[in-house]
Amino acid sequence: MKTRLLIVNFLLLAYCVCSQDQGNSIEGEFYFRYDKYPAFSYSPNPTRMHKVNSSGTSFGAALAYRLQMQQRFFLKAGIGYCKYSFSKMKVYDPIFGETNARLTLYMPQNTRVYLATPKYWYNCISINIVPEYHFALGKNWLVATGLGIKNYLTFSQVYSFKNIESAKSRRFHYQGYSISGQFSFFRQSGKVMFGPRIIVPFFDCYKQDNIFPSENNSLSRSKWFQGLGLGISCAYSLKK
């Protein structure tokens, strides 16, 4: 599934960039997104079970090319950066109670050390495809509703620790994908459109991370809904 999504995104991105339709435009976007991740349990050793609840505030920016397919139907494809974050933890340990940090198996200089991280994030390249429909909302305003499909490729990972320097790694791999509803409200002024965007996550699939005990980065977790995003975008029409 993830491979097919990634290939489709690349092909649509190439198609949009090569097109010269007169109704096309270029759009830049900056956004924040809050996600609540489903709770899960794992056993760091045979005698204990940890339960993890986490959430994250991520942000990103993207540049896209919007291709007019029909009068009101558009296909938008682009690439961007995303800081994919897990920034708040609640971990329950049956012996020590609740903490705000998650146990990691950190290995500096070929040693194995258990440390707890209160937050961590993945620096990602995002590859984005958005089919969208436009309709007028009064004079000089329009609404764009779309289905955003993002694939994430992480190129570096950062784990924060208390009282010591954050750990960084530079593994490049597929991090996951997201499908969300997008609702944009554009103010039109000549060839420029700008305005806010609401992002409603529908489904997310994201990789496990083998820096954490009992996890394998060939496996994934997923969630439905449980999030909200806000952004601002500006588009410039290429129509002569």
SERO-4910 file (N, C-alpha, C, O; in steps of 0.05 Angstrom, whole numbers):
BEGIN
 pado doro    nc1    nc2    nc3   cac1   cac2   cac3    cc1    cc2    cc3    oc1    oc2    oc3
  Met    A     17    -24      0      0      0      0     17     25      0     13     43    -16
  Lys    A     37     26     19     53     50     20     70     55     -5     73     77    -14
  Thr    A     80     33    -17     96     35    -41     79     45    -64     88     62    -80
  Arg    A     54     35    -67     37     45    -88     30     74    -85     30     89   -104
  Leu    A     24     82    -60     18    110    -55     41    128    -63     38    149    -75
  Leu    A     66    120    -55     89    136    -61     94    138    -91    100    160   -101
  Ile    A     91    116   -106     94    116   -135     74    134   -149     80    150   -166
  Val    A     48    132   -140     27    149   -151     33    178   -146     29    195   -164
  Asn    A     42    185   -122     49    213   -116     71    223   -134     69    246   -144
  Phe    A     92    208   -138    113    216   -155    104    221   -184    111    240   -196
  Leu    A     87    203   -195     78    205   -222     60    229   -225     62    244   -245
  Leu    A     42    234   -206     24    257   -208     39    283   -205     33    303   -218
  Leu    A     60    283   -187     76    307   -184     90    314   -210     91    337   -218
  Ala    A    102    294   -224    115    298   -249     96    308   -270    102    326   -286
  Tyr    A     72    296   -271     52    304   -291     43    333   -287     41    348   -306
  Cys    A     39    341   -262     30    369   -256     52    389   -263     46    410   -275
  Val    A     77    383   -257     98    402   -262    103    406   -292    109    428   -300
  Cys    A     99    385   -308    103    387   -337     80    399   -352     83    408   -375
  Ser    A     57    401   -339     33    412   -353     35    442   -356     47    456   -339
  Gln    A     24    453   -377     24    482   -382     -4    493   -386     -7    513   -400
  Asp    A    -24    481   -373    -51    491   -375    -53    520   -365    -40    527   -346
  Gln    A    -70    536   -379    -72    564   -372    -85    570   -345    -81    592   -334
  Gly    A    -99    550   -333   -112    555   -307    -95    547   -284   -105    546   -261
  Asn    A    -69    541   -288    -52    531   -267    -42    553   -248    -43    577   -255
  Ser    A    -32    545   -225    -21    564   -206      0    550   -189      2    526   -188
  Ile    A     16    567   -175     36    557   -156     27    566   -128     19    588   -124
  Glu    A     30    547   -109     20    554    -82     41    546    -61     54    525    -62
  Gly    A     45    564    -42     61    559    -18     44    557      6     24    571      9
  Glu    A     52    540     25     36    535     49     53    532     74     75    520     72
  Phe    A     44    542     96     56    536    122     34    528    141     13    540    142
  Tyr    A     39    506    157     17    496    174     28    484    200     51    477    203
  Phe    A     10    484    220     14    469    245     -7    447    246    -29    450    235
  Arg    A      0    426    260    -19    403    263    -16    390    290      6    384    299
  Tyr    A    -39    386    304    -39    372    329    -50    344    325    -71    341    312
  Asp    A    -37    323    336    -46    296    334    -45    282    361    -26    284    376
  Lys    A    -67    268    367    -69    251    390    -65    222    381    -81    213    364
  Tyr    A    -45    208    391    -38    181    381    -51    160    399    -53    165    424
  Pro    A    -61    138    388    -74    118    405    -55    106    425    -31    103    420
  Ala    A    -66     99    449    -50     87    470    -42     59    462    -56     45    447
  Phe    A    -18     50    472     -9     23    467      7     14    492     16     31    507
  Ser    A     12    -12    494     27    -23    516     50    -39    506     49    -51    484
  Tyr    A     72    -40    522     94    -57    515    108    -66    541    104    -53    562
  Ser    A    124    -86    539    138    -97    562    168    -92    559    181   -105    543
  Pro    A    180    -74    575    209    -70    573    225    -92    585    249    -95    580
  Asn    A    212   -108    602    225   -132    614    203   -152    621    179   -144    620
  Pro    A    209   -177    628    188   -197    632    170   -192    656    149   -205    658
  Thr    A    176   -173    673    160   -169    698    143   -144    698    127   -140    716
  Arg    A    146   -127    677    131   -101    678    119    -96    650    128   -105    630
  Met    A     97    -80    651     84    -72    627     80    -42    628     68    -31    647
  His    A     89    -28    607     85      1    605     62      7    587     59     -6    566
  Lys    A     46     28    594     25     38    577     32     66    568     38     83    585
  Val    A     32     71    542     41     97    531     18    112    519      4    101    501
  Asn    A     14    137    527     -3    156    513     14    179    503     31    189    518
  Ser    A     10    187    479     27    209    468     10    227    450    -10    219    439
  Ser    A     20    251    446      9    270    427     31    286    416     54    285    426
  Gly    A     26    301    395     47    316    382     37    341    368     15    340    356
  Thr    A     52    362    369     47    386    353     68    388    331     92    394    337
  Ser    A     61    383    307     79    383    284     76    409    268     55    422    270
  Phe    A     96    415    252     92    438    233    107    431    207    124    414    206
  Gly    A     99    445    186    111    440    161    107    462    141     91    481    146
  Ala    A    120    460    118    117    480     96    118    464     70    132    443     69
  Ala    A    105    474     50    104    459     24    101    479      1     90    501      4
  Leu    A    110    470    -22    107    485    -47     94    466    -67    103    443    -70
  Ala    A     73    476    -80     57    458    -97     50    472   -124     50    496   -126
  Tyr    A     45    455   -143     35    464   -170      7    455   -173      1    431   -170
  Arg    A    -12    473   -178    -40    466   -181    -48    466   -210    -45    486   -224
  Leu    A    -58    443   -219    -65    438   -247    -96    438   -249   -109    424   -235
  Gln    A   -106    455   -267   -135    456   -272   -143    433   -291   -134    432   -314
  Met    A   -159    414   -280   -168    391   -296   -194    397   -310   -198    391   -334
  Gln    A   -213    410   -296   -238    420   -307   -243    448   -296   -226    459   -284
  Gln    A   -267    459   -302   -272    486   -294   -268    491   -264   -256    511   -256
  Arg    A   -277    473   -247   -275    476   -218   -259    454   -204   -255    456   -180
  Phe    A   -250    435   -219   -235    413   -207   -205    416   -213   -197    420   -236
  Phe    A   -189    414   -193   -160    418   -195   -145    394   -182   -156    380   -165
  Leu    A   -121    390   -191   -103    370   -179    -77    385   -171    -64    397   -188
  Lys    A    -70    383   -146    -47    397   -135    -26    377   -126    -33    357   -113
  Ala    A     -1    382   -134     21    364   -127     45    380   -118     51    401   -130
  Gly    A     59    371    -98     81    386    -88     99    371    -69     96    347    -65
  Ile    A    118    385    -58    138    374    -40    143    393    -18    140    418    -22
  Gly    A    151    383      6    154    401     28    171    389     50    183    368     47
  Tyr    A    171    403     73    185    394     97    165    391    119    146    407    121
  Cys    A    168    371    136    150    367    159    167    358    183    183    340    181
  Lys    A    162    371    206    173    362    231    152    345    245    133    355    257
  Tyr    A    154    319    242    134    299    251    140    293    280    159    279    287
  Ser    A    123    304    298    131    305    327    114    288    345     90    284    341
  Phe    A    127    277    365    114    265    389    124    281    412    146    275    423
  Ser    A    109    302    420    121    322    438    110    321    466    119    337    483
  Lys    A     91    304    472     80    302    499     75    273    506     61    259    491
  Met    A     86    263    529     84    235    536     70    232    563     73    248    581
  Lys    A     54    210    565     45    201    591     49    170    591     36    156    576
  Val    A     67    161    608     74    133    609     68    122    637     77    133    657
  Tyr    A     52    101    638     45     89    663     62     64    668     62     46    652
  Asp    A     76     64    691     93     41    700     80     30    725     75     46    744
  Pro    A     74      4    727     60     -6    751     77     -4    776     65     -5    798
  Ile    A    103      0    774    120      3    798    124     32    805    121     40    828
  Phe    A    131     48    786    139     76    791    116     96    785    119    120    790
  Gly    A     93     87    775     71    105    770     74    119    743     87    109    725
  Glu    A     61    143    741     60    157    716     84    176    713     91    190    731
  Thr    A     96    176    689    118    194    683    112    208    656     93    201    642
  Asn    A    128    228    650    123    243    625    145    238    604    151    255    588
  Ala    A    158    214    606    179    207    588    178    178    580    169    161    596
  Arg    A    187    172    556    186    145    546    214    133    545    234    146    537
  Leu    A    217    108    553    243     94    554    254     89    526    239     79    509
  Thr    A    280     94    523    294     88    498    318     71    504    329     71    526
  Leu    A    326     56    484    351     40    486    372     55    470    376     50    446
  Tyr    A    385     74    483    404     92    470    432     78    470    440     66    490
  Met    A    446     80    447    472     66    444    494     85    436    503     83    413
  Pro    A    503    103    453    525    121    446    552    106    448    557     92    467
  Gln    A    569    110    428    596     98    428    596     68    435    612     59    451
  Asn    A    578     54    421    577     25    423    570     14    451    576     -9    458
  Thr    A    557     31    467    547     22    493    517     22    493    504     34    475
  Arg    A    504      7    511    475      6    512    466     19    538    472     10    560
  Val    A    450     41    535    441     56    558    411     60    556    401     68    535
  Tyr    A    397     55    578    368     62    578    364     90    588    372     97    610
  Leu    A    352    107    571    346    135    578    317    140    570    306    127    553
  Ala    A    306    160    584    278    167    579    276    194    563    289    213    571
  Thr    A    260    194    543    257    218    527    229    230    531    209    215    527
  Pro    A    226    256    537    200    268    540    188    277    513    164    282    511
  Lys    A    205    278    492    195    285    466    215    277    445    239    276    450
  Tyr    A    206    272    421    223    265    399    208    272    373    184    275    373
  Trp    A    224    274    351    212    282    326    228    271    303    252    264    306
  Tyr    A    215    271    279    227    261    255    227    284    234    205    294    228
  Asn    A    250    292    224    251    311    203    246    297    177    260    278    170
  Cys    A    225    306    162    216    291    139    213    308    114    208    332    116
  Ile    A    217    295     91    208    306     66    180    296     61    175    272     64
  Ser    A    162    313     54    134    305     48    129    307     18    137    327      6
  Ile    A    116    287      7    108    287    -21     77    288    -21     65    270    -11
  Asn    A     66    309    -33     38    315    -28     21    315    -54     30    326    -74
  Ile    A     -2    303    -52    -21    303    -74    -48    311    -63    -57    300    -43
  Val    A    -62    331    -76    -88    340    -66   -107    345    -89   -104    364   -104
  Pro    A   -126    327    -94   -148    333   -112   -167    352    -98   -174    347    -75
  Glu    A   -176    374   -111   -193    393    -97   -213    405   -115   -210    406   -140
  Tyr    A   -234    415   -103   -256    427   -118   -260    456   -108   -259    461    -84
  His    A   -263    475   -126   -266    504   -120   -294    513   -125   -307    505   -145
  Phe    A   -304    530   -107   -330    543   -112   -330    571    -99   -316    575    -79
  Ala    A   -344    589   -111   -345    617   -102   -359    620    -76   -379    606    -70
  Leu    A   -350    639    -59   -362    646    -34   -364    676    -32   -348    688    -18
  Gly    A   -382    688    -46   -384    717    -46   -364    729    -65   -349    715    -78
  Lys    A   -363    756    -66   -345    770    -83   -316    768    -74   -310    773    -50
  Asn    A   -298    759    -92   -269    758    -87   -262    737    -66   -239    737    -57
  Trp    A   -280    719    -59   -273    697    -41   -281    670    -55   -300    669    -69
  Leu    A   -265    650    -49   -272    623    -58   -264    603    -37   -246    608    -21
  Val    A   -276    579    -38   -270    557    -20   -259    534    -37   -270    528    -58
  Ala    A   -237    522    -27   -226    499    -40   -228    476    -20   -216    477      2
  Thr    A   -241    455    -27   -243    431    -11   -227    409    -25   -230    404    -49
  Gly    A   -211    394     -9   -194    374    -22   -188    351     -3   -193    352     21
  Leu    A   -177    330    -15   -168    307      0   -137    306     -2   -126    300    -23
  Gly    A   -124    312     21    -95    313     21    -82    286     26    -89    273     46
  Ile    A    -64    278      9    -49    252     13    -20    259     15     -8    269     -4
  Lys    A     -8    253     38     20    259     42     36    234     48     27    217     63
  Asn    A     59    231     35     78    210     42    102    223     55    111    244     46
  Tyr    A    112    211     77    134    222     92    159    205     89    158    181     94
  Leu    A    181    218     82    207    204     81    225    218    102    233    242     98
  Thr    A    233    205    123    249    217    144    279    216    136    288    195    128
  Phe    A    293    238    140    321    239    135    338    243    160    362    240    160
  Ser    A    325    251    183    339    252    208    319    250    231    296    257    228
  Gln    A    328    240    254    311    235    277    325    247    302    349    245    305
  Val    A    309    260    319    320    274    343    305    265    367    280    265    368
  Tyr    A    320    257    389    308    248    414    319    266    436    343    268    440
  Ser    A    301    279    450    309    297    472    312    282    498    295    266    505
  Phe    A    333    288    513    338    276    539    343    298    559    354    319    553
  Lys    A    335    293    584    340    313    605    369    313    614    381    292    618
  Asn    A    380    337    616    407    341    627    430    332    609    453    335    617
  Ile    A    424    321    586    445    314    567    437    323    539    414    329    534
  Glu    A    456    323    521    451    332    494    432    314    480    433    289    483
  Ser    A    414    325    463    395    309    448    410    290    429    431    297    418
  Ala    A    399    266    426    411    246    408    399    250    380    376    255    377
  Lys    A    417    248    360    408    252    332    418    228    316    440    218    320
  Ser    A    402    219    297    410    199    278    402    208    250    385    225    247
  Arg    A    415    197    230    410    205    203    403    182    185    416    177    164
  Arg    A    383    167    193    373    145    177    353    156    157    336    173    164
  Phe    A    354    147    132    335    155    112    317    132    106    326    111     97
  His    A    291    135    112    272    114    106    244    124    105    239    148    111
  Tyr    A    226    107     96    198    115     94    186    116    122    188     97    137
  Gln    A    173    139    128    162    143    155    132    138    157    123    130    179
  Gly    A    117    141    135     89    136    136     73    154    117     85    167    100
  Tyr    A     47    154    120     30    171    103      6    180    119     -1    170    140
  Ser    A     -7    201    108    -30    213    120    -51    220     99    -44    229     77
  Ile    A    -76    216    106    -98    224     89   -116    242    105   -125    235    126
  Ser    A   -121    266     94   -136    286    110   -154    302     92   -149    305     68
  Gly    A   -175    313    103   -192    333     90   -180    360     93   -170    367    114
  Gln    A   -181    376     71   -170    404     72   -192    423     63   -205    419     42
  Phe    A   -195    445     78   -215    465     72   -201    492     72   -194    502     94
  Ser    A   -198    504     49   -184    530     46   -203    552     39   -222    548     23
  Phe    A   -198    576     50   -215    599     45   -196    621     33   -180    633     47
  Phe    A   -199    626      7   -181    643     -7   -194    670    -13   -217    672    -21
  Arg    A   -178    691     -8   -185    718    -17   -170    723    -43   -145    720    -44
  Gln    A   -184    731    -64   -172    735    -90   -166    765    -94   -183    782    -89
  Ser    A   -142    770   -103   -133    797   -110   -116    796   -134    -92    791   -133
  Gly    A   -128    800   -157   -113    797   -182   -105    768   -187   -122    751   -186
  Lys    A    -79    764   -191    -70    737   -195    -62    723   -169    -54    699   -169
  Val    A    -66    736   -146    -58    725   -120    -82    716   -105   -102    730   -104
  Met    A    -80    693    -92   -101    683    -74    -86    676    -47    -65    664    -47
  Phe    A    -98    684    -25    -86    678      1   -108    674     22   -130    685     19
  Gly    A   -102    659     42   -122    655     63   -115    631     80    -95    617     76
  Pro    A   -132    625    100   -128    603    119   -137    576    109   -152    575     89
  Arg    A   -127    556    122   -134    528    114   -139    512    140   -124    514    159
  Ile    A   -160    496    139   -165    477    161   -159    449    151   -167    441    129
  Ile    A   -144    434    168   -136    407    161   -149    387    181   -145    390    205
  Val    A   -164    368    171   -177    348    188   -166    320    181   -173    309    160
  Pro    A   -148    309    197   -137    283    192   -158    261    192   -174    259    211
  Phe    A   -158    244    172   -176    221    171   -162    196    179   -171    181    197
  Phe    A   -138    191    167   -124    166    173    -94    171    171    -85    185    153
  Asp    A    -79    160    190    -50    163    190    -37    136    196    -47    120    213
  Cys    A    -16    130    182      0    106    186     29    114    190     40    129    173
  Tyr    A     42    106    212     69    115    218     86     92    229     75     74    242
  Lys    A    112     93    224    130     72    231    136     71    261    136     91    274
  Gln    A    140     46    270    152     42    297    181     50    295    192     55    273
  Asp    A    195     50    318    222     59    318    238     41    337    232     39    361
  Asn    A    259     28    326    273      8    343    292     20    363    306      5    377
  Ile    A    292     47    367    306     58    389    290     53    415    301     56    437
  Phe    A    264     46    413    248     41    436    246     10    440    244     -5    421
  Pro    A    247      1    465    246    -27    471    220    -39    460    199    -27    461
  Ser    A    222    -64    449    199    -79    439    187    -67    413    165    -75    406
  Glu    A    202    -49    400    192    -39    374    210    -48    352    234    -53    355
  Asn    A    198    -49    328    212    -57    304    205    -37    282    182    -34    275
  Asn    A    225    -24    270    219     -3    250    210    -14    223    206      1    204
  Ser    A    207    -41    221    193    -52    197    163    -54    201    149    -61    183
  Leu    A    154    -48    226    125    -49    232    114    -20    235    129     -1    238
  Ser    A     87    -18    234     74      8    235     51      8    255     41    -12    263
  Arg    A     44     33    263     19     37    277      1     56    261     11     69    242
  Ser    A    -24     57    268    -42     74    253    -63     87    271    -67     78    294
  Lys    A    -76    107    261    -98    120    276   -118    132    257   -112    139    234
  Trp    A   -143    133    267   -165    146    252   -171    172    267   -175    173    291
  Phe    A   -173    194    252   -181    220    262   -162    229    285   -138    225    282
  Gln    A   -172    239    307   -156    247    331   -135    268    324   -111    264    330
  Gly    A   -143    289    311   -124    310    305   -137    334    291   -161    333    284
  Leu    A   -122    356    288   -132    380    275   -108    397    267    -88    398    281
  Gly    A   -110    409    243    -88    426    234    -99    453    224   -121    455    214
  Leu    A    -82    473    225    -88    499    215    -64    509    199    -41    505    206
  Gly    A    -69    522    177    -48    532    160    -55    558    146    -78    568    148
  Ile    A    -36    569    132    -41    592    115    -27    588     89     -5    577     88
  Ser    A    -40    595     67    -28    590     41    -32    614     23    -49    631     27
  Cys    A    -15    615      3    -15    637    -17    -10    625    -44     10    610    -48
  Ala    A    -27    631    -64    -24    620    -91    -22    643   -111    -33    664   -108
  Tyr    A     -6    637   -132     -3    657   -154    -11    644   -180      0    623   -187
  Ser    A    -30    656   -194    -40    645   -219    -20    649   -242     -8    670   -244
  Leu    A    -16    628   -258      1    630   -281    -14    637   -307     -2    638   -328
  Lys    A    -40    642   -304    -56    649   -327    -48    677   -338    -45    696   -323
  Lys    A    -44    678   -364    -35    704   -377    -58    723   -379    -55    745   -389
***
